[in-house]
Amino acid sequence: MTDIAGPAADTSEVDTAADTEAAAVGADAAVSTAADGPPRITPTTRVHLHDLAVRRDRDEWIVGRMATRTFVALPAAGARAVELLGAGLSVGRTEESLRAETGEEFDIADFVGDLAALGFVARIGDHAVPDAEPPRASLTWLRPRHVRLALHPVLPLLVGALLVAAAVVLVRRPDLLPGYRDLLWSRHGSVVLLSGAAAGWTLLLAHELAHLVTARAAGVPGKMRLGTRLQFLVMQTDISGIELAPRRHRLTAYLAGIALNLSVASSLVLVLALTEPGTTAHRLLAAALLLALLPLPFQCMVFTRTDLYFVLQDLTGCRDLYGDGLAYARYRARRSVRSVRSMRTVRTVRRGVRAGDRDDDPSARLPAHERRAVRLYSVVLVVGTAACLTFMAAVTLPVDVALLVRAVRGLGPGHGLAGNADAVTVLVVLGGVNVLWLVTWWRNRRSRGSASAA
């Protein structure tokens, strides 16, 4: 699963060349530093920006710093201000240039403060701005030059050719289509469970590596980690920074995991066609084929921010489809509750609290194309989340509890070696996954809480 940290709060920065101003006042006179506070920005202040990158996106510009994976969406005037500041113009000269170009007034001193808070500013005058430690990346030894072929335009054609070949084989040999019985390739449940878990996690790791490798080819560091999506334990790859790449590279990075699964499945179909039905090799290949295909329906659950969610977000031009959709769904829920409890709302208004103070439509501030997408997505988000949680409560949780209880009861000297082995396997695999979900959920929750506090 691809994970892109906050498209609305994350984007890239401009790497601007330093162009000095001949008649500028020296840096010592440009900054007044309070004894115990940050530097005071004056019209003669000059700033030195970190290496930034920039990309135009519709009516806005994505500006950010790849090293810290911090990105923002700016209007044209903001991007121009970044360009002028990076070129060495003072705060005052930047304001004058923008005034001449747009006819509007801008407070560049405050803007510099905002850039510094984002970690985009290295120095203000002769005062160094403290820099946060950049987030760690996975497989740091892997360089873009090592994996540049991952973005070669021929690669999607090869994947497509493999899919077509597999489809032709399945049309001619429909008996190769996998079914759930293919997973039960052994009479021993513990063997099936352990082999399925090993193969499933191997494919999951390969899926995320495909995202990481493709993003690294585009110059994005990327980091793999465990995460949770509703009741699901997932492995996800943070490729924040891919927003700065061309659209073809962005979509390739988002779809790399799905392409990997389809390529593996297609290859297994071709090999299956060459093996004798009924043999152990055929049964193992059929089980592997089903395991390669099983994650693909999950990718359609865009309300859990799967790979296809990021494709949808990119194609709709939304900054934070999930966050904005969730905010709009909460707004509609509050409106529904308030309409049912109208008398309470009247009393609240009479006490001097206006309904609009807390219940303004959060989608109203969005551009028209985003507003439409967010409102439609909010429906998918609510319905999909409700369906998932209902399925968990009605099916998944009772089955897990029943299997764990049966495994506990299956332990002991009266159940023989095979019975005890099966019980231990269920407890280790199924119980371990649930414990790992809880630990991951709690760890990520604490990390989000710490980030919000900061």
PAZABA-536194 format. One record per residue (C-alpha): x, y, z; residue in one letter. Coordinates in pm, 1 decimal, decimal comma. Example, Ala and Ser with C-alpha at 12.3 -4.5 7.8 and 13.67 -1.06 7.14 Angstrom:
<recs>
+----------+----------+----------+----+
!        x !        y !        z ! aa !
+----------+----------+----------+----+
!   1230,0 !   -450,0 !    780,0 !  A !
!   1367,0 !   -106,0 !    714,0 !  S !
+----------+----------+----------+----+
</recs>
This chain:
<recs>
+----------+----------+----------+----+
!        x !        y !        z ! aa !
+----------+----------+----------+----+
!      0,0 !      0,0 !      0,0 !  M !
!    127,8 !    337,0 !    -91,5 !  T !
!    120,5 !    597,5 !    178,6 !  D !
!    166,5 !    964,5 !     98,2 !  I !
!    178,8 !   1185,5 !    397,5 !  A !
!    -76,0 !   1463,6 !    376,6 !  G !
!    -95,5 !   1577,9 !     16,8 !  P !
!   -253,4 !   1899,3 !    142,7 !  A !
!     19,7 !   1948,5 !    397,0 !  A !
!    298,9 !   1791,2 !    199,7 !  D !
!    457,8 !   1892,8 !   -125,8 !  T !
!    803,1 !   2009,2 !   -251,3 !  S !
!   1037,4 !   2304,7 !   -277,8 !  E !
!   1214,2 !   2510,3 !   -535,4 !  V !
!   1586,8 !   2476,4 !   -583,4 !  D !
!   1663,1 !   2837,8 !   -667,2 !  T !
!   1995,9 !   2984,0 !   -777,5 !  A !
!   2134,2 !   3258,6 !   -555,8 !  A !
!   2123,7 !   3586,2 !   -748,4 !  D !
!   2275,7 !   3864,0 !   -536,3 !  T !
!   2140,2 !   4215,8 !   -519,0 !  E !
!   2416,8 !   4467,6 !   -594,0 !  A !
!   2297,6 !   4752,6 !   -374,6 !  A !
!   2178,9 !   4542,5 !    -82,1 !  A !
!   2232,9 !   4627,1 !    279,2 !  V !
!   2460,1 !   4381,8 !    458,3 !  G !
!   2321,9 !   4084,2 !    644,9 !  A !
!   2438,1 !   4221,2 !    979,2 !  D !
!   2204,5 !   4518,1 !    938,3 !  A !
!   1925,0 !   4307,6 !    794,1 !  A !
!   1839,5 !   4111,1 !   1105,2 !  V !
!   1779,7 !   4221,9 !   1458,3 !  S !
!   1789,5 !   3930,4 !   1699,2 !  T !
!   1615,1 !   3944,8 !   2033,2 !  A !
!   1815,1 !   3815,4 !   2326,9 !  A !
!   1606,2 !   3504,9 !   2378,9 !  D !
!   1391,7 !   3488,5 !   2066,5 !  G !
!   1403,8 !   3426,1 !   1693,0 !  P !
!   1552,3 !   3684,8 !   1456,2 !  P !
!   1336,1 !   3986,3 !   1377,9 !  R !
!   1275,3 !   4016,1 !   1006,1 !  I !
!   1311,9 !   4363,4 !    858,9 !  T !
!   1276,6 !   4493,1 !    498,2 !  P !
!   1652,3 !   4456,7 !    447,5 !  T !
!   1661,5 !   4095,9 !    569,1 !  T !
!   1777,2 !   3832,0 !    326,6 !  R !
!   1714,3 !   3462,4 !    368,5 !  V !
!   1892,3 !   3153,3 !    245,5 !  H !
!   1654,9 !   2871,7 !    152,4 !  L !
!   1723,5 !   2501,8 !    164,1 !  H !
!   1721,5 !   2307,8 !   -162,0 !  D !
!   1360,6 !   2323,8 !   -271,9 !  L !
!   1162,7 !   2184,0 !   -563,5 !  A !
!    854,4 !   2317,1 !   -736,9 !  V !
!    588,6 !   2188,5 !   -974,5 !  R !
!    283,5 !   2360,6 !  -1115,2 !  R !
!    -46,1 !   2187,7 !  -1043,2 !  D !
!   -353,1 !   2346,4 !  -1204,0 !  R !
!   -385,3 !   2694,8 !  -1050,1 !  D !
!   -137,3 !   2629,1 !   -768,5 !  E !
!    226,4 !   2540,4 !   -722,0 !  W !
!    355,5 !   2247,0 !   -520,0 !  I !
!    659,8 !   2366,1 !   -325,4 !  V !
!    856,5 !   2159,6 !    -80,0 !  G !
!   1176,5 !   2016,5 !     55,8 !  R !
!   1257,9 !   1661,1 !    -39,4 !  M !
!   1503,5 !   1605,9 !    247,7 !  A !
!   1233,7 !   1651,1 !    513,0 !  T !
!    940,7 !   1545,6 !    291,2 !  R !
!    752,1 !   1863,5 !    374,7 !  T !
!    536,0 !   2007,3 !    100,8 !  F !
!    276,4 !   2280,0 !     60,1 !  V !
!     47,8 !   2406,2 !   -214,3 !  A !
!     98,0 !   2777,6 !   -283,9 !  L !
!    -75,4 !   3026,4 !   -511,3 !  P !
!    127,4 !   3174,9 !   -795,6 !  A !
!    227,3 !   3477,7 !   -586,4 !  A !
!    361,1 !   3253,2 !   -310,0 !  G !
!    568,1 !   3049,1 !   -552,0 !  A !
!    701,5 !   3370,3 !   -704,8 !  R !
!    794,3 !   3499,3 !   -359,0 !  A !
!    988,3 !   3179,1 !   -293,2 !  V !
!   1168,4 !   3224,2 !   -623,3 !  E !
!   1262,1 !   3585,8 !   -547,8 !  L !
!   1376,7 !   3510,9 !   -193,4 !  L !
!   1581,4 !   3218,1 !   -318,7 !  G !
!   1739,7 !   3444,2 !   -578,7 !  A !
!   1883,1 !   3661,0 !   -299,3 !  G !
!   1637,5 !   3951,3 !   -289,8 !  L !
!   1570,2 !   4108,5 !     46,6 !  S !
!   1228,0 !   4101,1 !    206,3 !  V !
!   1161,6 !   4461,2 !    103,8 !  G !
!   1275,4 !   4411,9 !   -255,5 !  R !
!   1061,6 !   4097,2 !   -281,4 !  T !
!    756,0 !   4294,4 !   -167,8 !  E !
!    833,1 !   4567,5 !   -422,1 !  E !
!    875,0 !   4316,3 !   -705,5 !  S !
!    547,1 !   4141,0 !   -623,8 !  L !
!    367,9 !   4475,6 !   -597,2 !  R !
!    497,8 !   4574,6 !   -939,8 !  A !
!    401,4 !   4240,4 !  -1093,1 !  E !
!     57,8 !   4191,0 !   -935,2 !  T !
!    -50,7 !   4532,3 !   -809,7 !  G !
!   -116,4 !   4378,7 !   -465,8 !  E !
!     50,9 !   4415,7 !   -126,0 !  E !
!    211,9 !   4115,4 !     42,2 !  F !
!    355,7 !   4071,5 !    391,4 !  D !
!    674,3 !   3886,9 !    302,2 !  I !
!    808,8 !   3905,9 !    658,6 !  A !
!    521,7 !   3687,3 !    780,3 !  D !
!    564,9 !   3465,7 !    475,6 !  F !
!    931,1 !   3409,9 !    563,9 !  V !
!    823,1 !   3315,1 !    915,0 !  G !
!    584,3 !   3058,3 !    770,6 !  D !
!    856,7 !   2917,4 !    545,5 !  L !
!   1090,6 !   2893,0 !    843,9 !  A !
!    824,1 !   2706,2 !   1042,9 !  A !
!    798,6 !   2455,4 !    756,4 !  L !
!   1174,8 !   2403,5 !    767,1 !  G !
!   1232,2 !   2563,7 !    427,7 !  F !
!   1471,5 !   2837,5 !    552,3 !  V !
!   1836,1 !   2763,2 !    633,5 !  A !
!   1941,6 !   3114,8 !    742,3 !  R !
!   1771,9 !   3444,4 !    814,0 !  I !
!   2043,6 !   3703,6 !    763,4 !  G !
!   2343,0 !   3567,8 !    954,4 !  D !
!   2121,6 !   3371,6 !   1191,8 !  H !
!   2104,4 !   2994,9 !   1126,5 !  A !
!   1755,3 !   2849,2 !   1159,3 !  V !
!   1749,0 !   2522,9 !   1360,7 !  P !
!   1676,3 !   2231,9 !   1131,7 !  D !
!   1480,2 !   1920,2 !   1221,8 !  A !
!   1636,9 !   1581,5 !   1167,8 !  E !
!   1517,3 !   1444,6 !    832,3 !  P !
!   1297,8 !   1134,3 !    847,9 !  P !
!   1478,2 !    808,9 !    797,4 !  R !
!   1445,8 !    627,7 !    468,0 !  A !
!   1443,5 !    255,2 !    396,6 !  S !
!   1728,4 !     95,1 !    201,2 !  L !
!   1938,7 !    410,6 !    195,2 !  T !
!   2206,4 !    232,2 !     -8,1 !  W !
!   1963,5 !    210,0 !   -300,9 !  L !
!   2033,7 !    504,8 !   -532,1 !  R !
!   1815,6 !    640,3 !   -813,9 !  P !
!   2075,2 !    534,7 !  -1070,2 !  R !
!   2047,2 !    173,3 !   -950,2 !  H !
!   1676,3 !    152,5 !  -1028,6 !  V !
!   1624,3 !    404,6 !  -1307,6 !  R !
!   1480,4 !    129,6 !  -1530,6 !  L !
!   1175,3 !    118,7 !  -1299,9 !  A !
!   1052,7 !    435,3 !  -1473,4 !  L !
!   1142,0 !    328,5 !  -1826,5 !  H !
!    838,9 !    376,6 !  -2055,0 !  P !
!    884,5 !     25,6 !  -2197,5 !  V !
!    822,7 !   -142,2 !  -1860,4 !  L !
!    442,0 !    -86,9 !  -1857,5 !  P !
!    428,2 !   -234,4 !  -2207,5 !  L !
!    608,5 !   -548,0 !  -2087,1 !  L !
!    367,9 !   -581,5 !  -1793,9 !  V !
!     75,6 !   -538,7 !  -2033,0 !  G !
!    212,3 !   -804,0 !  -2267,2 !  A !
!    248,6 !  -1046,1 !  -1975,0 !  L !
!   -112,5 !   -981,0 !  -1870,1 !  L !
!   -240,7 !  -1039,0 !  -2222,3 !  V !
!    -48,3 !  -1366,9 !  -2248,5 !  A !
!   -193,5 !  -1487,4 !  -1916,9 !  A !
!   -544,9 !  -1384,6 !  -2022,5 !  A !
!   -512,3 !  -1582,2 !  -2346,1 !  V !
!   -399,7 !  -1889,5 !  -2152,4 !  V !
!   -694,1 !  -1860,2 !  -1910,9 !  L !
!   -939,8 !  -1828,7 !  -2197,6 !  V !
!   -802,2 !  -2147,6 !  -2348,4 !  R !
!   -758,7 !  -2321,9 !  -2012,1 !  R !
!  -1038,4 !  -2200,3 !  -1778,5 !  P !
!   -956,3 !  -2488,7 !  -1543,6 !  D !
!   -651,0 !  -2284,5 !  -1435,5 !  L !
!   -870,6 !  -2016,6 !  -1278,9 !  L !
!   -799,4 !  -2027,3 !   -903,9 !  P !
!  -1057,8 !  -2104,2 !   -635,7 !  G !
!  -1051,1 !  -2103,7 !   -257,0 !  Y !
!   -987,2 !  -2480,3 !   -252,0 !  R !
!   -647,2 !  -2413,7 !   -409,7 !  D !
!   -531,9 !  -2271,3 !    -78,4 !  L !
!   -598,9 !  -2608,5 !     87,9 !  L !
!   -314,6 !  -2778,1 !    -91,7 !  W !
!   -214,5 !  -2986,5 !    211,7 !  S !
!   -416,7 !  -3204,8 !    450,0 !  R !
!   -240,9 !  -3043,0 !    744,9 !  H !
!   -400,9 !  -2714,5 !    843,1 !  G !
!    -90,4 !  -2589,5 !   1020,9 !  S !
!    118,3 !  -2640,7 !    705,1 !  V !
!   -138,8 !  -2452,0 !    496,8 !  V !
!   -154,2 !  -2168,1 !    749,6 !  L !
!    221,8 !  -2130,7 !    788,2 !  L !
!    298,1 !  -2154,4 !    416,2 !  S !
!     16,2 !  -1912,9 !    335,3 !  G !
!    142,1 !  -1662,0 !    592,2 !  A !
!    499,4 !  -1689,4 !    463,8 !  A !
!    397,0 !  -1649,8 !     99,6 !  A !
!    150,9 !  -1371,8 !    179,2 !  G !
!    402,2 !  -1162,1 !    371,4 !  W !
!    667,1 !  -1223,1 !    103,9 !  T !
!    430,9 !  -1094,5 !   -164,6 !  L !
!    334,9 !   -801,8 !     56,6 !  L !
!    700,0 !   -707,6 !    101,2 !  L !
!    757,5 !   -734,4 !   -274,2 !  A !
!    450,1 !   -515,8 !   -333,8 !  H !
!    585,3 !   -240,5 !   -108,9 !  E !
!    935,9 !   -275,9 !   -250,5 !  L !
!    787,4 !   -203,4 !   -593,1 !  A !
!    654,4 !    127,6 !   -459,0 !  H !
!    986,9 !    207,8 !   -291,9 !  L !
!   1199,7 !    122,2 !   -594,5 !  V !
!    981,8 !    323,4 !   -833,4 !  T !
!    978,2 !    624,3 !   -601,7 !  A !
!   1355,2 !    598,4 !   -548,6 !  R !
!   1403,3 !    602,5 !   -925,2 !  A !
!   1222,8 !    940,1 !   -920,1 !  A !
!   1455,5 !   1066,3 !   -644,6 !  G !
!   1211,5 !   1017,9 !   -355,5 !  V !
!   1366,4 !    855,7 !    -42,1 !  P !
!   1065,2 !    649,7 !     74,4 !  G !
!   1018,1 !    452,0 !    393,6 !  K !
!    839,3 !    122,3 !    453,5 !  M !
!    661,5 !     55,8 !    781,0 !  R !
!    368,4 !   -130,2 !    931,4 !  L !
!     35,1 !     46,3 !    960,9 !  G !
!   -335,2 !    -13,1 !   1014,9 !  T !
!   -632,0 !     60,0 !    792,0 !  R !
!   -950,8 !      6,1 !    991,9 !  L !
!   -927,3 !   -360,0 !   1102,6 !  Q !
!   -651,0 !   -444,2 !    857,3 !  F !
!   -281,8 !   -474,9 !    938,2 !  L !
!    -92,0 !   -343,1 !    636,5 !  V !
!    257,4 !   -264,3 !    524,3 !  M !
!    278,6 !     81,4 !    371,8 !  Q !
!    541,3 !    287,7 !    196,9 !  T !
!    567,2 !    659,9 !    259,2 !  D !
!    669,8 !    814,7 !    -71,4 !  I !
!    600,8 !   1176,1 !     18,5 !  S !
!    777,1 !   1383,1 !   -241,5 !  G !
!    647,3 !   1195,9 !   -542,6 !  I !
!    402,2 !   1487,8 !   -575,4 !  E !
!    686,3 !   1683,0 !   -737,4 !  L !
!    743,9 !   1426,6 !  -1010,5 !  A !
!    573,0 !   1433,1 !  -1350,7 !  P !
!    228,4 !   1272,9 !  -1359,0 !  R !
!    353,4 !    962,2 !  -1542,5 !  R !
!    608,1 !    899,3 !  -1269,2 !  H !
!    352,3 !    963,5 !   -994,5 !  R !
!     99,9 !    719,4 !  -1138,1 !  L !
!    373,2 !    462,6 !  -1199,0 !  T !
!    479,1 !    483,5 !   -835,0 !  A !
!    119,9 !    453,1 !   -712,4 !  Y !
!     42,7 !    153,5 !   -936,1 !  L !
!    378,5 !    -25,1 !   -902,0 !  A !
!    254,3 !   -260,9 !   -629,2 !  G !
!    -56,0 !   -363,8 !   -822,1 !  I !
!    157,0 !   -414,1 !  -1133,7 !  A !
!    389,0 !   -637,7 !   -931,3 !  L !
!    101,7 !   -855,7 !   -809,1 !  N !
!    -46,0 !   -884,8 !  -1158,6 !  L !
!    294,5 !   -968,3 !  -1306,7 !  S !
!    353,2 !  -1242,8 !  -1049,8 !  V !
!      3,1 !  -1382,0 !  -1103,6 !  A !
!     43,4 !  -1374,9 !  -1483,5 !  S !
!    377,5 !  -1554,4 !  -1461,2 !  S !
!    224,7 !  -1820,1 !  -1235,9 !  L !
!    -57,7 !  -1876,6 !  -1486,0 !  V !
!    195,4 !  -1934,7 !  -1763,3 !  L !
!    394,3 !  -2179,2 !  -1548,9 !  V !
!     75,0 !  -2353,4 !  -1432,1 !  L !
!    -14,2 !  -2424,3 !  -1792,4 !  A !
!    310,4 !  -2622,0 !  -1824,1 !  L !
!    268,9 !  -2835,5 !  -1509,8 !  T !
!     73,5 !  -3157,1 !  -1470,4 !  E !
!   -260,5 !  -3108,4 !  -1288,8 !  P !
!   -285,5 !  -3290,0 !   -957,2 !  G !
!     85,4 !  -3279,5 !   -879,8 !  T !
!    223,3 !  -3110,6 !   -570,7 !  T !
!    393,8 !  -2849,2 !   -785,9 !  A !
!     64,3 !  -2766,4 !   -957,0 !  H !
!   -117,7 !  -2734,3 !   -625,2 !  R !
!    152,8 !  -2509,5 !   -482,8 !  L !
!    152,9 !  -2287,3 !   -790,6 !  L !
!   -227,0 !  -2259,5 !   -781,1 !  A !
!   -215,9 !  -2158,6 !   -414,7 !  A !
!     53,5 !  -1899,8 !   -488,4 !  A !
!   -156,7 !  -1763,6 !   -777,8 !  L !
!   -455,3 !  -1708,4 !   -549,9 !  L !
!   -236,5 !  -1544,4 !   -284,3 !  L !
!    -97,8 !  -1306,1 !   -548,4 !  A !
!   -451,0 !  -1207,3 !   -654,6 !  L !
!   -612,6 !  -1181,3 !   -310,9 !  L !
!   -474,1 !   -832,9 !   -226,0 !  P !
!   -614,6 !   -677,9 !   -544,8 !  L !
!   -981,2 !   -649,0 !   -435,3 !  P !
!   -858,6 !   -469,2 !   -123,0 !  F !
!   -703,1 !   -202,4 !   -346,0 !  Q !
!  -1054,4 !   -106,5 !   -459,2 !  C !
!  -1137,3 !     -4,3 !   -101,1 !  M !
!  -1032,5 !    353,6 !   -166,4 !  V !
!  -1191,6 !    467,7 !    160,6 !  F !
!   -894,0 !    307,3 !    339,0 !  T !
!   -637,2 !    505,5 !    133,8 !  R !
!   -513,7 !    218,5 !    -79,4 !  T !
!   -295,2 !    252,0 !   -388,7 !  D !
!   -598,7 !    328,5 !   -605,4 !  L !
!   -697,9 !    601,8 !   -359,7 !  Y !
!   -382,8 !    795,6 !   -445,7 !  F !
!   -448,5 !    745,3 !   -816,7 !  V !
!   -800,4 !    880,7 !   -763,9 !  L !
!   -669,8 !   1173,0 !   -560,4 !  Q !
!   -415,5 !   1261,8 !   -828,7 !  D !
!   -662,7 !   1238,6 !  -1115,2 !  L !
!   -921,8 !   1453,1 !   -933,9 !  T !
!   -659,8 !   1715,6 !   -844,9 !  G !
!   -744,4 !   1702,3 !   -472,8 !  C !
!   -487,2 !   1795,3 !   -210,3 !  R !
!   -622,4 !   1573,4 !     70,3 !  D !
!   -919,8 !   1375,4 !    -53,4 !  L !
!   -943,9 !   1160,7 !    259,4 !  Y !
!   -901,7 !   1444,0 !    511,2 !  G !
!  -1141,1 !   1676,8 !    331,1 !  D !
!  -1391,0 !   1396,0 !    274,8 !  G !
!  -1381,5 !   1303,8 !    642,3 !  L !
!  -1429,5 !   1667,0 !    745,7 !  A !
!  -1727,4 !   1701,1 !    511,1 !  Y !
!  -1882,9 !   1374,7 !    637,3 !  A !
!  -1853,9 !   1500,0 !    995,9 !  R !
!  -2010,6 !   1830,5 !    893,7 !  Y !
!  -2306,3 !   1651,6 !    733,9 !  R !
!  -2344,1 !   1431,9 !   1042,6 !  A !
!  -2357,1 !   1738,5 !   1266,8 !  R !
!  -2613,6 !   1896,9 !   1037,1 !  R !
!  -2827,4 !   1583,0 !   1051,6 !  S !
!  -2812,0 !   1567,6 !   1429,6 !  V !
!  -2890,2 !   1936,8 !   1455,9 !  R !
!  -3192,5 !   1905,6 !   1227,5 !  S !
!  -3331,9 !   1627,7 !   1449,4 !  V !
!  -3263,3 !   1823,5 !   1767,5 !  R !
!  -3370,2 !   2161,9 !   1634,0 !  S !
!  -3498,7 !   2290,7 !   1965,7 !  M !
!  -3157,0 !   2249,6 !   2122,8 !  R !
!  -3001,5 !   2441,3 !   1831,0 !  T !
!  -3247,8 !   2728,0 !   1887,1 !  V !
!  -3152,1 !   2751,1 !   2252,7 !  R !
!  -2782,6 !   2746,9 !   2157,7 !  T !
!  -2829,9 !   3032,1 !   1910,9 !  V !
!  -3022,3 !   3231,7 !   2166,4 !  R !
!  -2732,7 !   3201,6 !   2406,9 !  R !
!  -2523,3 !   3381,3 !   2145,1 !  G !
!  -2351,1 !   3097,2 !   1964,1 !  V !
!  -2414,0 !   3112,5 !   1589,5 !  R !
!  -2463,4 !   2782,6 !   1410,9 !  A !
!  -2210,2 !   2884,0 !   1144,8 !  G !
!  -1935,2 !   2934,0 !   1404,2 !  D !
!  -1876,9 !   2561,8 !   1431,3 !  R !
!  -2068,8 !   2414,5 !   1142,6 !  D !
!  -1954,5 !   2597,0 !    831,7 !  D !
!  -1927,9 !   2368,1 !    530,2 !  D !
!  -1554,3 !   2275,6 !    516,1 !  P !
!  -1580,6 !   2197,5 !    144,2 !  S !
!  -1694,5 !   2550,8 !     59,6 !  A !
!  -1335,0 !   2678,1 !     73,1 !  R !
!  -1221,4 !   2425,7 !   -188,9 !  L !
!  -1206,2 !   2488,7 !   -563,8 !  P !
!  -1513,5 !   2368,1 !   -752,4 !  A !
!  -1346,8 !   2054,9 !   -897,2 !  H !
!  -1219,7 !   1951,4 !   -553,6 !  E !
!  -1550,5 !   2027,3 !   -384,1 !  R !
!  -1741,2 !   1791,6 !   -614,8 !  R !
!  -1486,3 !   1512,6 !   -571,9 !  A !
!  -1472,5 !   1553,0 !   -193,0 !  V !
!  -1850,6 !   1539,4 !   -153,1 !  R !
!  -1879,3 !   1225,2 !   -364,4 !  L !
!  -1584,4 !   1064,5 !   -188,2 !  Y !
!  -1738,3 !   1137,6 !    153,7 !  S !
!  -2029,6 !    908,8 !     60,2 !  V !
!  -1789,1 !    630,6 !    -39,9 !  V !
!  -1592,4 !    690,3 !    281,2 !  L !
!  -1894,4 !    660,6 !    511,1 !  V !
!  -2059,2 !    365,8 !    334,3 !  V !
!  -1734,1 !    173,7 !    288,4 !  G !
!  -1615,8 !    227,2 !    645,4 !  T !
!  -1954,1 !    122,9 !    786,1 !  A !
!  -1958,8 !   -191,0 !    569,1 !  A !
!  -1603,7 !   -285,5 !    672,0 !  C !
!  -1664,1 !   -241,5 !   1042,3 !  L !
!  -1994,9 !   -428,2 !   1020,6 !  T !
!  -1824,6 !   -719,7 !    846,3 !  F !
!  -1555,3 !   -722,5 !   1113,3 !  M !
!  -1811,1 !   -728,6 !   1396,5 !  A !
!  -2035,9 !   -986,8 !   1230,9 !  A !
!  -1783,8 !  -1221,0 !   1068,8 !  V !
!  -1412,0 !  -1159,3 !   1120,0 !  T !
!  -1407,9 !  -1104,7 !   1494,7 !  L !
!  -1636,9 !  -1401,0 !   1582,3 !  P !
!  -1433,3 !  -1631,4 !   1354,4 !  V !
!  -1103,2 !  -1517,1 !   1507,0 !  D !
!  -1235,5 !  -1561,9 !   1859,5 !  V !
!  -1375,4 !  -1907,0 !   1776,6 !  A !
!  -1046,0 !  -2019,9 !   1621,9 !  L !
!   -841,7 !  -1888,3 !   1914,8 !  L !
!  -1072,0 !  -2050,7 !   2172,3 !  V !
!  -1060,5 !  -2378,9 !   1980,5 !  R !
!   -681,2 !  -2358,1 !   1966,8 !  A !
!   -655,0 !  -2302,2 !   2342,6 !  V !
!   -883,0 !  -2597,6 !   2407,6 !  R !
!   -677,4 !  -2806,7 !   2165,7 !  G !
!   -366,5 !  -2777,2 !   2382,0 !  L !
!   -274,0 !  -3047,9 !   2626,5 !  G !
!   -148,4 !  -3405,5 !   2650,5 !  P !
!   -482,0 !  -3553,1 !   2544,6 !  G !
!   -472,3 !  -3407,1 !   2192,9 !  H !
!   -161,2 !  -3569,7 !   2055,2 !  G !
!    136,5 !  -3416,5 !   1877,2 !  L !
!    -53,3 !  -3316,4 !   1561,3 !  A !
!   -336,9 !  -3156,8 !   1757,2 !  G !
!    -99,7 !  -2957,0 !   1974,3 !  N !
!    102,4 !  -2849,5 !   1670,1 !  A !
!   -211,6 !  -2720,1 !   1494,9 !  D !
!   -325,8 !  -2536,5 !   1808,6 !  A !
!     13,0 !  -2371,5 !   1858,1 !  V !
!     25,5 !  -2270,2 !   1492,4 !  T !
!   -316,5 !  -2102,4 !   1512,5 !  V !
!   -220,4 !  -1920,5 !   1833,0 !  L !
!    112,7 !  -1802,5 !   1693,5 !  V !
!     -7,5 !  -1697,0 !   1347,1 !  V !
!   -358,2 !  -1568,1 !   1416,7 !  L !
!   -288,3 !  -1441,0 !   1767,2 !  G !
!     39,7 !  -1286,0 !   1655,4 !  G !
!   -128,1 !  -1091,7 !   1373,9 !  V !
!   -389,8 !   -951,0 !   1611,5 !  N !
!   -130,6 !   -856,2 !   1871,9 !  V !
!     82,8 !   -695,2 !   1601,3 !  L !
!   -222,0 !   -495,8 !   1482,5 !  W !
!   -281,0 !   -364,9 !   1835,6 !  L !
!     84,7 !   -272,7 !   1887,3 !  V !
!    105,1 !   -100,7 !   1546,8 !  T !
!   -220,4 !     86,6 !   1601,3 !  W !
!   -109,8 !    208,7 !   1945,2 !  W !
!    236,4 !    309,5 !   1822,8 !  R !
!     99,3 !    506,2 !   1527,8 !  N !
!   -164,1 !    666,1 !   1747,7 !  R !
!    102,4 !    786,3 !   1989,7 !  R !
!    317,7 !    912,8 !   1701,5 !  S !
!     24,5 !   1111,7 !   1560,4 !  R !
!    -49,3 !   1250,1 !   1907,7 !  G !
!    312,3 !   1359,6 !   1952,3 !  S !
!    316,7 !   1523,5 !   1608,4 !  A !
!     -8,2 !   1708,6 !   1682,0 !  S !
!    128,9 !   1831,8 !   2014,7 !  A !
!    447,1 !   1951,3 !   1844,0 !  A !
+----------+----------+----------+----+
</recs>
